[in-house]
Amino acid sequence: MKVLSSLKSVKTRHAKCQVVRRKGRIYVINKTNPRFKARQGH
């Protein structure tokens, strides 16, 4: 999982990417291809 300051380019990498908010952090998850996982926030 990558920790990034901006997820703008990450969410358009794959058609199945979802942006999800959990516990104040923003995550990009992808069930079909888990290598696209990323997170924003400390």
The first five atom37 places (N, CA, C, CB, O) and aatype in JSON, in Angstrom:
{
  "aatype": [12, 11, 19, 10, 15, 15, 10, 11, 15, 19, 11, 16, 1, 8, 0, 11, 4, 5, 19, 19, 1, 1, 11, 7, 1, 9, 18, 19, 9, 2, 11, 16, 2, 14, 1, 13, 11, 0, 1, 5, 7, 8],
  "atom_mask": [
    [1, 1, 1, 1, 1],
    [1, 1, 1, 1, 1],
    [1, 1, 1, 1, 1],
    [1, 1, 1, 1, 1],
    [1, 1, 1, 1, 1],
    [1, 1, 1, 1, 1],
    [1, 1, 1, 1, 1],
    [1, 1, 1, 1, 1],
    [1, 1, 1, 1, 1],
    [1, 1, 1, 1, 1],
    [1, 1, 1, 1, 1],
    [1, 1, 1, 1, 1],
    [1, 1, 1, 1, 1],
    [1, 1, 1, 1, 1],
    [1, 1, 1, 1, 1],
    [1, 1, 1, 1, 1],
    [1, 1, 1, 1, 1],
    [1, 1, 1, 1, 1],
    [1, 1, 1, 1, 1],
    [1, 1, 1, 1, 1],
    [1, 1, 1, 1, 1],
    [1, 1, 1, 1, 1],
    [1, 1, 1, 1, 1],
    [1, 1, 1, 0, 1],
    [1, 1, 1, 1, 1],
    [1, 1, 1, 1, 1],
    [1, 1, 1, 1, 1],
    [1, 1, 1, 1, 1],
    [1, 1, 1, 1, 1],
    [1, 1, 1, 1, 1],
    [1, 1, 1, 1, 1],
    [1, 1, 1, 1, 1],
    [1, 1, 1, 1, 1],
    [1, 1, 1, 1, 1],
    [1, 1, 1, 1, 1],
    [1, 1, 1, 1, 1],
    [1, 1, 1, 1, 1],
    [1, 1, 1, 1, 1],
    [1, 1, 1, 1, 1],
    [1, 1, 1, 1, 1],
    [1, 1, 1, 0, 1],
    [1, 1, 1, 1, 1]
  ],
  "atom_positions": [
    [[0.84, -1.19, 0.0], [0.0, 0.0, 0.0], [0.88, 1.24, 0.0], [-0.95, 0.0, 1.22], [1.83, 1.35, 0.77]],
    [[0.55, 2.18, -0.88], [1.3, 3.42, -0.95], [0.61, 4.48, -0.1], [1.44, 3.9, -2.41], [-0.62, 4.56, -0.07]],
    [[1.4, 5.3, 0.58], [0.88, 6.45, 1.32], [1.24, 7.69, 0.51], [1.45, 6.52, 2.79], [2.42, 8.0, 0.32]],
    [[0.22, 8.4, 0.04], [0.43, 9.51, -0.89], [-0.21, 10.78, -0.34], [-0.15, 9.18, -2.27], [-1.12, 10.73, 0.49]],
    [[0.31, 11.91, -0.81], [-0.28, 13.18, -0.4], [-1.5, 13.53, -1.24], [0.75, 14.29, -0.49], [-2.36, 14.29, -0.8]],
    [[-1.58, 12.97, -2.45], [-2.74, 13.22, -3.3], [-3.13, 11.94, -4.01], [-2.43, 14.35, -4.33], [-2.28, 11.22, -4.52]],
    [[-4.43, 11.65, -4.02], [-4.93, 10.43, -4.65], [-5.58, 10.71, -6.0], [-5.92, 9.75, -3.74], [-6.27, 9.85, -6.55]],
    [[-5.36, 11.92, -6.54], [-6.06, 12.3, -7.76], [-5.71, 11.39, -8.93], [-5.73, 13.72, -8.11], [-6.6, 10.97, -9.68]],
    [[-4.43, 11.07, -9.1], [-4.02, 10.21, -10.21], [-4.28, 8.74, -9.92], [-2.56, 10.41, -10.52], [-4.41, 7.94, -10.84]],
    [[-4.35, 8.39, -8.62], [-4.48, 6.98, -8.24], [-5.86, 6.44, -8.57], [-4.19, 6.8, -6.76], [-5.99, 5.3, -9.02]],
    [[-6.89, 7.25, -8.35], [-8.25, 6.73, -8.51], [-8.62, 6.52, -9.98], [-9.24, 7.67, -7.86], [-9.62, 5.85, -10.27]],
    [[-7.85, 7.07, -10.9], [-8.15, 6.87, -12.32], [-7.27, 5.8, -12.95], [-7.99, 8.17, -13.08], [-7.3, 5.61, -14.16]],
    [[-6.48, 5.08, -12.14], [-5.57, 4.08, -12.7], [-6.28, 2.85, -13.22], [-4.56, 3.67, -11.66], [-5.8, 2.18, -14.14]],
    [[-7.43, 2.54, -12.64], [-8.12, 1.29, -12.98], [-9.61, 1.53, -12.86], [-7.66, 0.12, -12.05], [-10.06, 2.37, -12.08]],
    [[-10.39, 0.78, -13.64], [-11.84, 1.02, -13.65], [-12.5, 0.64, -12.34], [-12.48, 0.24, -14.77], [-13.53, 1.22, -11.98]],
    [[-11.92, -0.33, -11.6], [-12.55, -0.82, -10.39], [-12.05, -0.14, -9.12], [-12.34, -2.3, -10.29], [-12.36, -0.6, -8.02]],
    [[-11.28, 0.94, -9.26], [-10.77, 1.64, -8.08], [-11.91, 2.38, -7.38], [-9.64, 2.63, -8.47], [-12.72, 3.06, -8.02]],
    [[-11.96, 2.24, -6.05], [-12.96, 2.95, -5.25], [-12.25, 3.82, -4.23], [-13.92, 1.95, -4.55], [-11.24, 3.41, -3.65]],
    [[-12.77, 5.01, -4.0], [-12.26, 5.9, -2.97], [-13.17, 5.77, -1.76], [-12.19, 7.39, -3.48], [-14.38, 5.97, -1.85]],
    [[-12.57, 5.44, -0.6], [-13.33, 5.15, 0.61], [-12.73, 5.94, 1.76], [-13.32, 3.62, 0.92], [-11.51, 6.04, 1.88]],
    [[-13.61, 6.51, 2.61], [-13.15, 7.19, 3.83], [-13.32, 6.28, 5.02], [-13.91, 8.51, 4.05], [-14.42, 5.8, 5.28]],
    [[-12.23, 6.04, 5.75], [-12.3, 5.24, 6.96], [-11.45, 5.88, 8.03], [-11.84, 3.79, 6.71], [-10.26, 6.1, 7.85]],
    [[-12.09, 6.19, 9.17], [-11.39, 6.76, 10.33], [-10.6, 8.02, 9.97], [-10.45, 5.72, 10.93], [-9.47, 8.2, 10.44]],
    [[-11.19, 8.88, 9.14], [-10.55, 10.14, 8.79], [-9.48, 10.03, 7.73], [0.0, 0.0, 0.0], [-8.91, 11.04, 7.32]],
    [[-9.19, 8.82, 7.26], [-8.21, 8.65, 6.19], [-8.93, 8.3, 4.91], [-7.17, 7.55, 6.56], [-10.02, 7.72, 4.94]],
    [[-8.34, 8.64, 3.79], [-8.94, 8.36, 2.49], [-8.15, 7.22, 1.87], [-8.94, 9.63, 1.57], [-6.93, 7.28, 1.74]],
    [[-8.86, 6.17, 1.48], [-8.23, 4.99, 0.9], [-8.71, 4.79, -0.53], [-8.54, 3.73, 1.76], [-9.85, 5.11, -0.87]],
    [[-7.83, 4.24, -1.36], [-8.22, 3.75, -2.67], [-8.09, 2.24, -2.6], [-7.35, 4.38, -3.83], [-7.0, 1.72, -2.36]],
    [[-9.2, 1.53, -2.82], [-9.18, 0.07, -2.78], [-9.61, -0.48, -4.13], [-10.09, -0.46, -1.65], [-10.37, 0.15, -4.86]],
    [[-9.11, -1.67, -4.43], [-9.44, -2.32, -5.68], [-9.47, -3.82, -5.41], [-8.41, -1.96, -6.8], [-8.44, -4.44, -5.15]],
    [[-10.66, -4.4, -5.49], [-10.79, -5.81, -5.14], [-10.25, -6.73, -6.23], [-12.25, -6.15, -4.88], [-9.77, -7.82, -5.93]],
    [[-10.31, -6.3, -7.49], [-9.85, -7.17, -8.57], [-8.34, -7.15, -8.71], [-10.49, -6.77, -9.88], [-7.74, -8.14, -9.11]],
    [[-7.71, -6.02, -8.37], [-6.26, -5.91, -8.49], [-5.72, -5.18, -7.26], [-5.85, -5.17, -9.8], [-5.61, -3.95, -7.29]],
    [[-5.4, -5.9, -6.18], [-5.05, -5.25, -4.91], [-3.76, -4.43, -4.94], [-4.93, -6.28, -3.86], [-3.47, -3.73, -3.98]],
    [[-2.98, -4.5, -6.02], [-1.74, -3.71, -6.02], [-2.01, -2.23, -6.21], [-0.81, -4.2, -7.1], [-1.08, -1.43, -6.1]],
    [[-3.23, -1.84, -6.51], [-3.57, -0.43, -6.67], [-3.98, 0.22, -5.35], [-4.68, -0.28, -7.67], [-4.45, 1.36, -5.35]],
    [[-3.8, -0.47, -4.23], [-4.21, 0.11, -2.94], [-3.34, 1.31, -2.59], [-4.13, -0.95, -1.82], [-2.13, 1.3, -2.82]],
    [[-3.97, 2.34, -2.05], [-3.25, 3.54, -1.63], [-4.02, 4.19, -0.48], [-3.07, 4.53, -2.82], [-5.2, 3.9, -0.25]],
    [[-3.31, 5.09, 0.22], [-3.92, 5.76, 1.37], [-3.39, 7.18, 1.44], [-3.62, 4.99, 2.69], [-2.25, 7.46, 1.07]],
    [[-4.26, 8.09, 1.92], [-3.88, 9.48, 2.11], [-4.15, 9.86, 3.56], [-4.65, 10.41, 1.13], [-5.15, 9.45, 4.13]],
    [[-3.26, 10.64, 4.15], [-3.42, 11.05, 5.53], [-2.35, 10.41, 6.39], [0.0, 0.0, 0.0], [-1.66, 9.49, 5.96]],
    [[-2.22, 10.9, 7.62], [-1.13, 10.43, 8.48], [-1.55, 9.2, 9.26], [-0.69, 11.52, 9.44], [-0.76, 8.66, 10.04]]
  ]
}
